[in-house]
Structures are given as C-alpha cells and as structure tokens.
Amino acid sequence: MPPPVLAITALDDFTADLVLAELHDRGTPVVRFDPGADFPSACALDVRLGGHGMGGLLRTGTRRLELTRVRSVYWRKPTPYQHQKYSHLDEQAGKWAAEQSRYGLGGVLAAIPGAFYLNHPWRNRDAEYKPEQLVTAAACGLAVPPTVITNSLSTARRFAAEVGTIVYKPLWSTPYRDTNGTAVAVWTRAVDPADLDDGIGVTAHLFQQLIDKVADIRVTMVGERAFAVHIDGAPSLDWRYDYAALAYELIEAPAHLIERMRAYLAHFGLVFGAFDFALTSGGEWVFLECNPNGQWAWFTDPIPHLIAAAIADRLENPRGCS
C-alpha cells in the first residue's frame, strides 16, 4: 500500500471531510486521527527514539500506522487534550495526565520523520498572533491599517482623535459564554471613543482605523496557488455575522499581492493561509489578518472543491507539486 496521509482532526470537521473525500477518490490512503479524543482509551502509542531517530506505531482497534511511512500530515482541528476524560483520576492527576499526553503524543505527531506538514502545528501557533501578523504583512509589502494595542484609555482615545473612526477586534477568538451559559461571539465593530472607560485597563485591546471598504476579499493560499474570493453583501462591519446574506465570486488576485502573500507564508514556514482583505473604492487591498488554519468549506460551489483539490495535490505529492 502507498504511504498514507495522516489527518489530525476531529470527527465533525466538515472542511477536512472535503479534502479526505478528494484523496479517497484518488485512491490515496488516509488515516484520520484525533489525539485529544482517541488517546489513550482508543489508541496505543509505541515509539522509540535514539541514534537512529524516531520510529514506532500508533495502534487502534482496527488500524496500525507506522509513523515512518507517513507521507504527509494534514493538521486541522484536533480536539484539545482535556483532563475530564481521565474520570478515574482526581482533578490534579487528570490535568497532569492530559498534559503528558499533549507533550508526549503531541510531540510525536509533530516530529514524524520525513513527513510533509500542511501546516505544522508549531508554525500554526506562531502565526496566530495578530501583532506578528501585522508586522510581517507590512514587512512583506502588504497595506496594513493604523493599529494600536493598548490597555490605556487615554491612548485609545488619542488614537481615535488621530485617525477618525476606529474599530475593535479581539486578539484571539477565546470561547465566551454569557451568564446563561450561551456562547457569545465577539465581533469586529466600530467604537465610539466616548463609550470607552477604565475597563480597558483589564487587558490588551486592539483598535484599528476603520477602512472605508466596498467589499471584503478572502484569499486562500495553498502553496503557490491563490484562490481569491470577492465577498459582497455583508450587512455589518464583520462579514461573518450573517453568512446567508453574502455573495461570493472567484476573482484573480493581483500578481504582486500573490507574491507578497507567498513571502508572508514563507516567513512563518506555512503552506496554507487564509488572508482577509478590505477592498477600498480605490481598488486597494488592505490586509486585516491571516488565519493559518482558516475555513473555506462554506463557500458556494465550485470554490470549496477547487481548494480541496489543491490541498489534496500537496498532501498526495508534496515534493513534486508547486
């Protein structure tokens, strides 16, 4: 059997499903594994390390995976390691066991000899910090809006006085629930400086100059390939607020911007990245952020199938595909 692709993700990952279906149709063997959910109850880990490097097995009730035979790793959305699954242990022991799993099994999965990663989990982690994203985007020649990150009320108000209307966006999509336990999303939104108060001092906040945009653009980069989608119809500043209102059109990204996005990916050691831009009336693409593990399966056909095929190309033949 040809060397398999190892997909690290949860069972309910519809985005990964599209890629794995594409690989299946091509006859490429795939092993799907969710370390946070499957280990240790449904999986045994047998790995040896030494002067020869690393070798060993992952074994489930139905599969036997030799790590040295893995050709590619598709790292998507695995379940976090959780201490609650160790119900037979007390809370402290459960937390200890969960962390040992994370650094033991997680470390093994991130060090598979000779495997190609899309993307490597450490590279994803490094590229998730918005300050570094903005610094890197500017260094690569992408237009970046004036931004401050602060816990100072006076700084935030002074920034608004300098640049005009400002928006707030969270630095990380931290899960948040209201007093009733309902999940709440923190959207990007315009901010009136008069509404700001000393609560800013609690933590770091990101404020940006509002871009007078006419549309949004999401560019999904897969290696050298760019899939640029013009997003129209957003009823609010944050287009994620109402997907049903959106219209999508696959467009050509300017060649010079593709080269700058490639440089951005190279800086972080990424193969994949989902870039968000605001399109101004003057035709300028203003960089907002890049999600190193962004979603794309919600686009209308044929866009998801084109992206899935591009990802499958890289996973199937990582050394011979641009």
Stockholm file with secondary structure:
# STOCKHOLM 1.0

chainA/1-322         MPPPVLAITALDDFTADLVLAELHDRGTPVVRFDPGADFPSACALDVRLGGHGMGGLLRTGTRRLELTRVRSVYWRKPTPYQHQKYSHLDEQAGKWAAEQSRYGLGGVLAAIPGAFYLNHPWRNRDAEYKPEQLVTAAACGLAVPPTVITNSLSTARRFAAEVGTIVYKPLWSTPYRDTNGTAVAVWTRAVDPADLDDGIGVTAHLFQQLIDKVADIRVTMVGERAFAVHIDGAPSLDWRYDYAALAYELIEAPAHLIERMRAYLAHFGLVFGAFDFALTSGGEWVFLECNPNGQWAWFTDPIPHLIAAAIADRLENPRGCS
#=GR chainA/1-322 SS CCCCEEEECCTTCHHHHHHHHHHHHTTCCEEEECHHHHTTTTCEEEEEEETTEEEEEEECSSCEEEGGGCCEEEECCCCCCCGGGCTTSCHHHHHHHHHHHHHHHHHHHTCCTTCEEESCHHHHHHTTCHHHHHHHHHHTTCBCCCEEEESCHHHHHHHHHHHSSEEEECSSCCCCBCTTSCBCCCCCEEECGGGCCGGGGGSCEEEEECCCEEEEEEEEEETTEEEEEEEECCSSSSGGGCGGGCEEEEECCCHHHHHHHHHHHHHHTCSEEEEEEEEETTCCEEEEEEETTCCCTTSCTTHHHHHHHHHHHHHHSTTSCC
#=GC SS_cons         CCCCEEEECCTTCHHHHHHHHHHHHTTCCEEEECHHHHTTTTCEEEEEEETTEEEEEEECSSCEEEGGGCCEEEECCCCCCCGGGCTTSCHHHHHHHHHHHHHHHHHHHTCCTTCEEESCHHHHHHTTCHHHHHHHHHHTTCBCCCEEEESCHHHHHHHHHHHSSEEEECSSCCCCBCTTSCBCCCCCEEECGGGCCGGGGGSCEEEEECCCEEEEEEEEEETTEEEEEEEECCSSSSGGGCGGGCEEEEECCCHHHHHHHHHHHHHHTCSEEEEEEEEETTCCEEEEEEETTCCCTTSCTTHHHHHHHHHHHHHHSTTSCC
//
